[in-house]
Amino acid sequence: MKIALFGIPEIKLGKHNLKDPRLEQADGLVEADKKTHAQVDVVGEDELLAADAVLALDEARADLILKDLEFVETRLGRDPQPEERAALEKIQALLESERLLFEADLSPQDRQAVAAHNLYTNRPITVAARPELQEPEPLLRRAFAGAGYISFLTVGGKENRAWPIRKGTTAWEAAGTIHTDIQKGFIRAEVLGFADFVEAGGETQAKRAGKQRLEQKQYVVQDYDLMNFRFNK
């Protein structure tokens, strides 16, 4: 996923590991050749409208709102269709009250009426205080979670790895993030909750305690589930 920085030159652009302490726990419980954190791609202001999420300083929040407000006012001046005009007027009122659109209670019809317009505040925005920039890793993890992303784990063998996915991803879809062949041949997912894994002291111990379960394609993956996919090769 892409996180765009707005008014934050202190964080370097490029790939960043999301160093979640839970992966460190897993790595201490299950032996593997290496560990691989989930990653995000941090991009600059020029990619704001193409990013999955935005990370902005609290003092820059108003600038994002102003960008959208200027667009809405321009669009209203071009005599849009009634449905679009009604939606734009609601959005204008929200922006004037300093609300971010991604967290505003707009109806599906209103959102559909302006779907063609790529508004800045209509994507998840994480607002940071300046002191937080001293430790960017927790800040990026917060932006990742705020954008509706979680991770699942695969452990043992060559690597212990965290795989980033959107909340609501099914077991079948998660299998495809590893390899399309696993998704095509999906049979079942062996699932172990992270808390059960830690409490038991490892994957093998949790299996012996009967904590692992078999799930079908439609199972919705939970944050930091340990997943092992059975599939036809």
RODO-2510 file (C-alpha; in nm, 4 decimals, decimal comma):
residues 233
     n   res          X          Y          Z
     1     m     0,0000     0,0000     0,0000
     2     k     0,1005     0,3622    -0,0498
     3     i     0,1094     0,6249     0,2230
     4     a     0,1540     0,9813     0,0968
     5     l     0,3234     1,2350     0,3211
     6     f     0,1823     1,5869     0,3362
     7     g     0,4052     1,8502     0,4905
     8     i     0,6369     1,5915     0,6462
     9     p     0,9863     1,6085     0,4931
    10     e     1,1372     1,4393     0,8000
    11     i     1,0307     1,0871     0,6934
    12     k     1,2255     0,9346     0,4062
    13     l     1,0403     0,8291     0,0932
    14     g     1,0557     0,4684    -0,0252
    15     k     0,9876     0,1271     0,1250
    16     h     0,9474     0,1066     0,5027
    17     n     0,9183    -0,2047     0,7164
    18     l     0,6307    -0,2006     0,9629
    19     k     0,8230    -0,3408     1,2575
    20     d     0,5378    -0,4889     1,4576
    21     p     0,6453    -0,6300     1,7975
    22     r     0,4152    -0,9278     1,7366
    23     l     0,6358    -1,0518     1,4544
    24     e     0,9297    -1,0378     1,6942
    25     q     0,7261    -1,2544     1,9342
    26     a     0,6451    -1,5028     1,6589
    27     d     1,0091    -1,5147     1,5525
    28     g     1,1055    -1,6030     1,9079
    29     l     0,8568    -1,8902     1,9183
    30     v     0,9016    -2,0450     1,5723
    31     e     1,2407    -2,1025     1,4123
    32     a     1,2863    -1,9788     1,0566
    33     d     1,5716    -1,8730     0,8302
    34     k     1,4603    -1,5082     0,8355
    35     k     1,1761    -1,2757     0,9298
    36     t     1,0012    -1,0409     0,6881
    37     h     0,7913    -0,7488     0,8068
    38     a     0,4927    -0,6076     0,6219
    39     q     0,5955    -0,3103     0,4100
    40     v     0,4458     0,0192     0,3006
    41     d     0,5562     0,2451     0,0175
    42     v     0,5955     0,6021     0,1459
    43     v     0,5490     0,8578    -0,1330
    44     g     0,5559     1,2351    -0,1639
    45     e     0,2902     1,5029    -0,2047
    46     d     0,2921     1,4615    -0,5826
    47     e     0,1232     1,1219    -0,5335
    48     l    -0,1410     1,2321    -0,2820
    49     l    -0,4321     1,1490    -0,5122
    50     a    -0,2940     0,8045    -0,5998
    51     a    -0,2158     0,6964    -0,2429
    52     d    -0,4182     0,4594    -0,0249
    53     a    -0,3729     0,6857     0,2765
    54     v    -0,2280     1,0206     0,3781
    55     l    -0,0075     1,1070     0,6744
    56     a    -0,0176     1,4766     0,7573
    57     l     0,0920     1,7027     1,0374
    58     d    -0,1913     1,8403     1,2470
    59     e    -0,0992     2,1915     1,1333
    60     a    -0,1289     2,0863     0,7653
    61     r    -0,4760     1,9328     0,8021
    62     a    -0,6452     2,2621     0,7137
    63     d    -0,4481     2,2826     0,3870
    64     l    -0,5928     1,9511     0,2684
    65     i    -0,9434     2,0673     0,3532
    66     l    -0,8811     2,3943     0,1662
    67     k    -0,7690     2,2067    -0,1480
    68     d    -1,0995     2,0162    -0,1548
    69     l    -1,3044     2,3238    -0,0710
    70     e    -1,1532     2,5172    -0,3620
    71     f    -1,2341     2,2301    -0,5983
    72     v    -1,5932     2,1997    -0,4735
    73     e    -1,6553     2,5718    -0,5094
    74     t    -1,5161     2,5654    -0,8643
    75     r    -1,7312     2,2657    -0,9520
    76     l    -2,0460     2,4271    -0,8122
    77     g    -1,9775     2,7287    -1,0309
    78     r    -2,0012     2,5059    -1,3398
    79     d    -2,3716     2,4253    -1,2905
    80     p    -2,3521     2,0477    -1,2244
    81     q    -2,6503     1,8130    -1,2462
    82     p    -2,8977     1,8297    -0,9535
    83     e    -2,7764     1,5074    -0,7843
    84     e    -2,4156     1,6175    -0,8016
    85     r    -2,4993     1,9705    -0,6878
    86     a    -2,6835     1,8409    -0,3816
    87     a    -2,3892     1,6164    -0,2883
    88     l    -2,1359     1,8955    -0,3462
    89     e    -2,3325     2,1352    -0,1263
    90     k    -2,3318     1,8781     0,1570
    91     i    -1,9579     1,8299     0,1095
    92     q    -1,9009     2,2053     0,1048
    93     a    -2,0775     2,2385     0,4405
    94     l    -1,8712     1,9550     0,5880
    95     l    -1,5452     2,1050     0,4678
    96     e    -1,6393     2,4502     0,5939
    97     s    -1,6918     2,2922     0,9370
    98     e    -1,3383     2,1448     0,9048
    99     r    -1,4553     1,7844     0,8620
   100     l    -1,2520     1,5279     0,6644
   101     l    -1,4656     1,3564     0,4023
   102     f    -1,3382     1,0022     0,4609
   103     e    -1,4875     1,0071     0,8124
   104     a    -1,8015     1,2055     0,7240
   105     d    -2,1457     1,0453     0,7254
   106     l    -2,2264     1,0829     0,3556
   107     s    -2,4876     0,8572     0,1992
   108     p    -2,3876     0,6047    -0,0709
   109     q    -2,5907     0,8113    -0,3172
   110     d    -2,3958     1,1274    -0,2339
   111     r    -2,0640     0,9465    -0,2654
   112     q    -2,1703     0,7986    -0,5983
   113     a    -2,2719     1,1423    -0,7285
   114     v    -1,9149     1,2716    -0,6787
   115     a    -1,7303     0,9438    -0,7429
   116     a    -1,5635     1,0869    -1,0536
   117     h    -1,3890     1,3536    -0,8431
   118     n    -1,0712     1,2471    -0,6638
   119     l    -1,0953     1,4588    -0,3495
   120     y    -0,7969     1,4815    -0,1162
   121     t    -0,9776     1,4235     0,2127
   122     n    -1,1881     1,1361     0,0792
   123     r    -0,9085     0,8908     0,1668
   124     p    -0,7920     0,7852     0,5140
   125     i    -0,5867     1,0615     0,6724
   126     t    -0,3748     1,0106     0,9816
   127     v    -0,2955     1,3322     1,1627
   128     a     0,0358     1,3458     1,3486
   129     a     0,1738     1,5801     1,6105
   130     r     0,5258     1,7053     1,5407
   131     p     0,6871     1,5202     1,8366
   132     e     0,5687     1,1910     1,6848
   133     l     0,8058     1,2402     1,3903
   134     q     1,0944     1,1435     1,6155
   135     e     0,9699     0,7831     1,5970
   136     p     0,8239     0,7302     1,2494
   137     e     0,7712     0,3520     1,2762
   138     p     0,4759     0,3660     1,5193
   139     l     0,3335     0,6535     1,3157
   140     l     0,3439     0,4525     0,9923
   141     r     0,1846     0,1552     1,1697
   142     r    -0,0954     0,3866     1,2853
   143     a    -0,1481     0,5165     0,9297
   144     f    -0,1490     0,1565     0,8016
   145     a    -0,4167     0,0533     1,0521
   146     g    -0,6119     0,3756     1,0020
   147     a    -0,6352     0,3014     0,6301
   148     g    -0,8083    -0,0279     0,7081
   149     y    -0,5127    -0,2653     0,6729
   150     i    -0,4095    -0,5610     0,8884
   151     s    -0,1551    -0,8436     0,8483
   152     f    -0,1622    -1,2198     0,8675
   153     l     0,1365    -1,4440     0,9435
   154     t     0,2979    -1,7463     0,7887
   155     v     0,5651    -1,9048     1,0055
   156     g     0,8371    -2,1673     0,9933
   157     g     1,0791    -2,2956     0,7314
   158     k     1,2359    -2,0274     0,5151
   159     e     1,0732    -1,7285     0,6833
   160     n     0,8376    -1,5908     0,9426
   161     r     0,6459    -1,3306     0,7461
   162     a     0,3728    -1,0706     0,7942
   163     w     0,1519    -1,0228     0,4867
   164     p    -0,0424    -0,6953     0,4563
   165     i    -0,4095    -0,7195     0,3542
   166     r    -0,7201    -0,5039     0,3828
   167     k    -0,9635    -0,5650     0,6670
   168     g    -1,2422    -0,7904     0,5441
   169     t    -1,0131    -1,0005     0,3231
   170     t    -1,1259    -1,3641     0,2986
   171     a    -0,9016    -1,6679     0,3396
   172     w    -0,9268    -1,7319    -0,0354
   173     e    -0,8185    -1,3753    -0,1157
   174     a    -0,5368    -1,3924     0,1408
   175     a    -0,4061    -1,7068    -0,0258
   176     g    -0,3692    -1,5074    -0,3475
   177     t    -0,1416    -1,2539    -0,1803
   178     i     0,1125    -1,5336    -0,1369
   179     h     0,0717    -1,6949    -0,4804
   180     t    -0,2061    -1,7244    -0,7364
   181     d    -0,1501    -2,1022    -0,7546
   182     i    -0,2389    -2,1316    -0,3844
   183     q    -0,5564    -1,9346    -0,4459
   184     k    -0,6548    -2,1407    -0,7517
   185     g    -0,6009    -2,4698    -0,5713
   186     f    -0,7436    -2,3576    -0,2351
   187     i    -0,8894    -2,6389    -0,0233
   188     r    -0,8893    -2,5128     0,3357
   189     a    -0,7044    -2,2664     0,5559
   190     e    -0,5480    -2,3806     0,8800
   191     v    -0,5996    -2,0838     1,1145
   192     l    -0,4487    -2,0119     1,4537
   193     g    -0,5327    -1,6915     1,6417
   194     f    -0,2274    -1,4949     1,7501
   195     a    -0,3289    -1,4811     2,1177
   196     d    -0,3722    -1,8625     2,1251
   197     f    -0,0353    -1,9023     1,9530
   198     v     0,1460    -1,6894     2,2115
   199     e    -0,0399    -1,8339     2,5088
   200     a     0,0461    -2,1898     2,4028
   201     g     0,4119    -2,1015     2,3526
   202     g     0,4307    -2,1784     1,9812
   203     e     0,2517    -2,3225     1,6800
   204     t     0,3111    -2,6890     1,7608
   205     q     0,1960    -2,6466     2,1200
   206     a    -0,1173    -2,4580     2,0089
   207     k    -0,2039    -2,7367     1,7643
   208     r    -0,1657    -2,9955     2,0382
   209     a    -0,3979    -2,7892     2,2559
   210     g    -0,6610    -2,7987     1,9807
   211     k    -0,6458    -2,4243     1,9101
   212     q    -0,5962    -2,4519     1,5339
   213     r    -0,9083    -2,4734     1,3187
   214     l    -0,9913    -2,5388     0,9540
   215     e    -1,1684    -2,2603     0,7674
   216     q    -1,3218    -2,2365     0,4209
   217     k    -1,2786    -1,9747     0,1475
   218     q    -1,5198    -1,7232     0,2956
   219     y    -1,3500    -1,6998     0,6359
   220     v    -1,2625    -1,3346     0,7103
   221     v    -0,8991    -1,3131     0,8186
   222     q    -0,8346    -1,1435     1,1532
   223     d    -0,5343    -0,9309     1,2404
   224     y    -0,2212    -1,1408     1,2889
   225     d    -0,3927    -1,4761     1,2322
   226     l    -0,1374    -1,7480     1,1618
   227     m    -0,2392    -1,9015     0,8300
   228     n    -0,1386    -2,2198     0,6528
   229     f    -0,3124    -2,2973     0,3233
   230     r    -0,4013    -2,6429     0,2008
   231     f    -0,4231    -2,6441    -0,1772
   232     n    -0,4100    -2,8666    -0,4819
   233     k    -0,0824    -2,8278    -0,6691
***
